[in-house]
């Protein structure tokens, strides 16, 4: 796959963060360093890296009964809808991101904590985590994302956002959402190293064979983010389908 580029670089919102990237990457990276997936160009120097958490048993919440977190839904078997509208996943005037990521394809979207994280396209909520179970003393990878939401778009693509400060009320597994609808807010949960951002990943749903190493992202998102930010509608469905035909659903990172 060709090396990702950014058609129009966003005005850097966090110059100090960019200078500190090597330091933050050392604390945030969770997978062994290595080459990008087969067919991708070698990964430039890494910035931030995150993983995410798998499904777990119900957990009590303050002031209420136990609720499942995280959880997963069964992806729709219907054919992908062509020509869906796609929007930039953070609704804020000042967002910065980098075309590369540590160890595997994904992107970190840097914005102020509390800015809205929204649905990229029409679809169904696939996975929700409202509990931050990350611990530096625990396994690095499965629960790195903190609070997170996965959306299965009507284009057949899964869009994942983590490190959220909150997941919006009513955003539950199986709920239908529209492009631009708020799913949560930018935060710094999980292994975000106290930096406000959303880890954004694109992947296939891999029904019944899923894992956090797939949900966290398998494609470089920058080319799509560039388009959506400009009001374009570049669609990742074809690239996701090609990736899955080639790689299947890997059983381990």
N, C-alpha and C positions, 0 to 999 in steps of 0.2 A: 504494500500500500504506500502511496507517495507520502513523503514527509509533510505533516500539517503546516499550514501557513495561516497567518492572520491577514485578511484582505485590508482591514483598516484597524490599526492598533488603537485600543482605547487609551485615553489619557491616563497615565499611571496615577492611581489614587493612593498608593501606599509605597512611595519611594524607599522609606526606611525598611519596609518589609522585604522589598526586592533585594536590598543590600544584605539583609540578614537571612536570605533564602537558604544558604548552605547550612546555617545553624539550625533553622527550623526543620529543614529536611531531615537532619540527623535524628531529630526527636520524633518526627511524624511518620517516617518511612516504616512500613510494616512487613514488606515482603522482600525476599532476597533480590538483590540487584540482578538485572539481566537484560537481555535484548527484548525489544517489543515483540508482539505476536508475529508469527510467520507472515512474511509479505510486507511488514511495516519497515520503515526506515529506522536506523539506529536512533535510540532516544538521546536527545541532547541532555546536558546536565540537568538533574532533577531539581524540582522545587519542593512542593508539599506532597505528601502521600497519605492516603487513608485507606482503611478497609471498611467493613461494615458488619453488622451483626445478623446472625441467622434467627430463625423462629425459635421462641422459647415458651416456657409454660406461663400461665397467667400470673400476674404480679399485682399485689394489692396497691391501690393508689390512695393518696391522702383524702380522707373524707368520703370514700366510696368503696364499692365492692371491687373484687379482683377483676382485672381486664387483661386480655391477651396482648402481650407486647414482647417482642415483635411478632407479627403473624404474616401469613401469606395466603393469597387467593389463587384459585386455579385460573390461568389465563384463558381468555376467550378463544374458541376454536373458529370463530368467524373469519372470513377473508379480510385482509387489511384494506382499509378504505384509502383510495388514492386521492391526492390533492388536498389533504387535511391542512388546516392552518397551523403553523408552528410559531411560537413566541419565545423570546429570551426568558430563561428561567428565573431571573431575579428582577423584580420590578423596582428599580432604583436608578437615579440619574448618574450615580458614580459607582461603577463596577469595574474591577480590573481582573484580568485573567491571563494565563500564560499558555502557549500552545503545547507545552510538554508537562510531564508529571513524573514523579519518581516511580521507577520499577514497572509500571503498567500504564496503559492508556486511560486517561481521565483528565479532568480539569478542575482546578479550585477557583471559585468565583469569589473574589474579595469585595465585601461591601460592609457597611455598618451593621452591627448587630441590630436585629429588629426589622430590617427591610424585608418585604414580602418575597417569599419563594413561591413560585406559581407553576401551574401545570403547563408543560411545553405544548401539549396538544390535547384534543378530546380523548378521553379514555376512561379506564377503570382503575381505581386504587388497588394495588397488588400486594403491598406490604407496608406496615406501619410500625414504628418503634417509638413509644412515648416515654421510655425509661432509659436513662444513660447508665449502662452497665460496664462501661470501659474502666479498666484498672491497669496501671503501669505494671503491676505485679502479675497480671493475668496473661493469658495467651494473646499475642499481638496479631490482630487480623480479624477474628470473628466479631468483635464488638467495638471496633475502632470508630464506627460512624456515629455513636451516640444516638440522638434522636434523628429519625430518618423517615422518608416516604419513598416508595417505589410506585410508579405509574406505568401501567401497560397501555400505551397509546393505541388508538384504533388503526394505526399504521403497522401494528404488530411489534413495535419496538418498546423496550422498557427504558424508562428514564428514572434515574435514582439521584436523590439529593440527601445529604447527611450533614451532621454537625449543627442541626437546627436548634434554636432555642426553645421552640414550641411547635407542635403539630396542631393545625387548626381544628377547632371543634367541628365534628361531623365528617372529618376526613378519616374514614374507616375502610377496612378491607371490603371490596365489592361495590363501593360507592362510585357512581358516575360523576365525572368532572368535565369541565370545558376548558379549552385553551385560555390561559390567563387567569384562571381561578386560583385563589390563594390556597396553598397547601400547608404552609407554615411560615416561620420567620428565620432569617439568617441568625446563626448563633456560633457557639464555640464548644459544643459538647463533644464527647468522645475524645479522640487524641488530636484535637484541633490546636493544641499548644497555645491556648489562650488567645488565638487569633480569630477574629470574626470572619467566617467565610462559609460557603457551601461547597462540599465536594460533589461534583456532578459527573455521573457516569451514564454511558449508553451501552446497552447489551440486549441479547435475545433473552426471552423468559425461561427457556430450558425447563419446561414443565416436568415435574417429578424428579429432576436430576440437578436441582439448583444448589448453589452455594454462594457464600459471600464473595468468593474470588471471581464470580461471574457478574454478580449484581454491581460490584464496585466500578465496572466498566471494562470494555474490551476494544473500543474504538477511540481514536483521537477526536474529541468533540469540537475542537476550535473552528474548523471550517464551517460547521453548522451554526455554532454560536455567532460567528462573524456575520453570516447571512441573516439570522433571526434578529440580530441587533440592528441591522440596517433596514429591517422591515421585509426582508426576503423570506423565502419559504423552502430553503434547501432541505431535502428529506433524507434521513439516514437509513430508511428501510432496506434499500437495495444493498448497502454495504453491510448491514447487520445480517441479512440473509446470506450473503456471500461468505461472511466470517463463519457463520454457523455451519454452512455446508462443508467448509474446510476443516473446522476445529471440533465440530460437534458440541458436546457439553462436558468440558474437562471436569474430572472428578476430584481434582486437587489444584491448588495454586501452581 
